[in-house]
């Protein structure tokens, strides 16, 4: 038995801090892409392909790639600086940083740690989230929970990937698809009368894990002379398997979150999808009853930047004055894993 002597004579000094539940909203957006551009004409000189073939099958005309020595954390920091400047706040006000990426600067420490230091976010903690092309939608909801629970007031959610670091530029099936870039949003509590993030739907299907992956570099196949020689540290993709899954699941996830909230596709002001393939995007939009003018597409300029695509597309929508306060917006993604995500929200700035 535990000795309880004196227990009644002492009192706990614990003081619980009150937490006030609140809805979360996106209050700012920042983006960054490296200045160097890799066009389809450049790709023609690298592998057996051509501009017409790439455009017809993917919608990609060019993509941005980093120079040697530039890492994912560097792009993430640049996007975060733009985001903070647009909101007019200092990095010292940030509570938490979440970085969605499959191309961290290194396996550890987390890229979020490096971003925190480079950004000067002295009061923030953070971590990385790996969900491939769904990394931003997943990270957005994780960040929202900190706001909605009352735990934090300001959370940076960053989607950033240096895909050129894991692309095999001798593999014409994959090298034409990917680019480098980063996007950042600031999450804060809604003010009176605002709605912000409404609902989400997430799903994984791990049975498709081998269809899109980087086989080596982890605990299963650690780096070795053999894995390097076999080019296993680059992206490997079963194109048709991934395409068919992505077409079906982006539609299903989008319809699921809309139906769950009694929203018709025709009521959306903007559909901001993951930018993997223009045909997938347009097929989903058609199924939702959306005209192309309400679909944000910038894959022609950036290619697939994985975790960066949706926030980069948000940036494009803002640049083109296609978002205004109160707009109903749908985000959707499908990525390696397989991962699936959709988010319904009101635009609040």
N, C-alpha and C positions, 0 to 999 in steps of 0.2 A: 504493500500500500504506500502511496505517496504521503509524505508528511505535509499536513495542511496547517501546522501550527503557525499562528501569526497571520494566516491568510485574511482573516476577517479584519485584522488591524491595519492592513495596507490597502491602498487604492491604486488602481492602474493610472499611469500618467498618459496613456494613449489618448490622443485627440484626433478623431476622424475628420478629414477635410470634406466639406460638402461638395458634391458634384451635381451640376445642373444639366440635365439632358437638353440637347439642342440639335436641330437639323444642321447638316453640313452643306456648304455651297462652295463652288469654285469662285474665287474672288480675283484671280489674276492668272495670266498665262505668259510664258516666255519660251522662246525656241532658239535653237542654234543648229546650223549645219556648217561643216568645214567648207572653206572657199574652193577647194580643188574639185573640179567636175570631171566625171568619167562618162562620156557620151556613148551612144550606140555605135557611132563611127569608131570610137576607141576600142569597143568590144570586138568589132569586126577584125581589128588588127591583132587581137589576142586569141580568139577562138573562131571556129567555123560557124558564123552566124551572120545576120544582117539586120539592118534597122527595121525593115518592113516586117520581118518574122517576129522580132521582139515586140514591136508596137501592136501587132495584131493579136498576139497571144497574151501579152501582159499589160500593155498600155504604158510601158516605161520608155522614156526617151533618154533620160540621163539620171545620174545619181551622184551624190557628193561623197568623197572619201577623204580621210584624214591623211596628213603628212606623217612621216615616220616620227615617232616619239610622242604623238598626241594620243591620249587614252580616253576611255569612256568618261572618267571622272572630269577630265578637262572640258568636254562638251557639256556634261551635266552642270558644271559650275557656270558656264557661260549662259546656258538657258535659265538657270536659277537667278542669275544677276538681272537678266531682262525681266523676269517675273517679279522680283522684288522691287525693281525700279518702277515698273508699271503700277504697282500697288503703293509705292512710296513709303516702304518700310525698310528697316535695316535687318541684316541677317541675324543679329543678336536677339531679335524678337521671335525667331523660329523655335518651336518646341521639339519637332521631330522631322526627320528626313527619311523618306522611303525611296529607294532607287530600284526600279524594275529593269532588269538587264540579264542577258545571257552572255555578255562579254565584259565581265568585271575586269578591272585593271590587273587583278591577280586573284587567286582562289581565296586568299585572306591577307589582310583584313578586308572587310566589306567595302565596296566602293562608296557606300554612304559615309563611312568614317573618313575617307579621303576627301569627299565633297564637303563634309562638315568643317574640316580643317582648312581647306582651300577657300571656302566661302567665308570663314570667320564666324560661323554660327555657333558661338561659344556656349550657348545654353541648350543646344539641341542634342538629342540622341538619335539613333537611326539604325537602319539595317537594309539589306538587299532582299529582293523578292525575285525568284526565278520562275517565270511562267511563259517564256518565249514571247510570241507575238501577242499574248494576252496579258503580258506583264503590267501594262499600264492600267487596264481595266481592273485587274486584281488589286494592284497597289492603291488605286483610287478608293476602292471599297475598304481596304484595310485602314487607310488614312482616315476615311470618313468615320470609322468606328471610334477613333480617338476623339474626334470632334463631338460626335453624337452622344458619347458617354459622359462628356464634360471633363475628360482627362486633359485635353489640350485645346488651345485656342488657335494655333497656327501650325499647320502641317504642310511641308513641301512634299509633293509627289512628283517624282521624275521618272520618265521613260527614256532610256538612253542606250544606244548600242553602236559599237564599232564593228560592224559586220565584216568590213574588209579584212579584219584580223583573223577571221575564220573561214573566209571564202577561198575556195580553190579556183584560181583563175585559169586553170586548164580544163575545168569542168563546165562546158557550155550550158548544161541544164540548170546550174545554180548560179554561176557567177554573174549572169545578166540581171538577176533579181534584186540584189541587195545593195544598200547604201548605208552611209553613216549619218547619224543625227541624234538630236536630243530635244525633248520638250519637257516643260515643268509647269505644274499648276500649284497654286496656293489654296489650301482648304481652310475655311474659317466658319464659325457659327453663323447661321442665317440671322438677319435682323427681322424685326416684326414685319409681317406681311410677305416675307420671302419663303420660297419652298426649297430651292436647291436640289440636292440629290433625292430622287423619289424612290427608286427601287433598282434592284439588280438581279441577274440570274447568272450563275456560274456552274460550270460542269467540267469534269475531266473524264477522258477515256484513255486510260493507261495502256490499253491493248494496242494502241497505235503508236506507242513510244518509239519503236524502231523505224517508223516510216519517215521521220524527220528528226535527225539527231547529229551530234558530234560524238562519234563512237569512243574516242580515246581522250585521256587527260584526267579522268576521274579515278575512283578507287577500283573500278572493275578492270580497266585497262590503263594503268599508270603510264606516263610518258616513258618511252623506251626507243632504242634505235629501230626496233621492228615497227612500232606504231607510227613513227615518223616516216619510215620508208614506205609504209602502206597508205600514207596520206590520210590517216584516221583522225587527225586533229582539225579537219575541215568539215563543213556541213555535208551531210549525206541525206538525200531526199528521194523518196519514191513519189515522183511527180503526180501521177494519176490518182494514187491513193490519197494524197494530201488534198488535191484539187477537189475530188468528189466529196470528201469529208467536209472541207471548208464551205463548199456551196450549200450543202445540206444543213450544216450546223449553224452557220451565220444566219440563215433564214429562220431556223427553229428557235434559236436563242432570242432573236429580235421579236418574233411573234409571241414568244412566251412572256417576255417582260411587258409587252404592250397589252396583251390580253389580260394579264394579271392585274393591270391597273385601269382597265376599261378605256384604253386609248386606241384610236384608229391611226393607221399609218398616215392617212391624209391630214391628220392633225399635227403632225410633226413639222416644225419649221426647218429642222436640219437633221440629216443622218450623217454621222461622222464615223465611218467604219475604219477598221484596220486596212492599211493599204498594201495588200499582197498581190492582188490581181484585179484589173479593172473589170474583167468579165464577171468575177465573183461579186464585186460591189454592185454592178448594174443588175445582175440577176436578183440579188437580195432586194434592191430598191424596187424593182418591178413587182416582185411578190408582195411587197408592203404597200403597193399602190402609190409610190413616190415618183414624181417627175424628176428628171436629172438635175434640174436647177436647185433642188433641195438636197442634193447629195454632194458632200464635200469630197472632191477627188484631187489629189496632188501627186499621185504615184508617178505621173509623167516626169515630174521634176526631181523627185527624191528616191524613187524605187521603194523597196521594202526596208525600212530602218528598224524593223522588229518592235522593240518596246517604245521607240520614238514616234511611230507613225500617227497614232491618234492625237497626241498633243501637238505634233507638227501640223496636222490637219486642222486642229482648233486654231492654230496661229494663222493658217491660210484663210480660214473663214473670217477671222477678225480683220485681216488685211483687206479682204474683199467686201467688208461691211455686210456680212451675211448673218451675223448674230446680233441680237439686241435683247435687252433685259426682258425677261418674261417668256422668251422663246422656249418651246418644248423641243428637247434635243435627245436623240438616241445615239449611243455609242455601241459598237459591236466588234468582236474580235474572235479569231480562231488561231491557235498556234500549236507548236510542237508540244507533245505530251500525251494525247491531244488535250489542249486547253480551250475552253469556250467561255466567253463572257459577253454580257450585254448590260448596259446601264441606261436608265431613263432619268432625265433631269430637267430642271428649269434653269435657263441661263440667267444669272443674277447680276451682271454688270455690263 
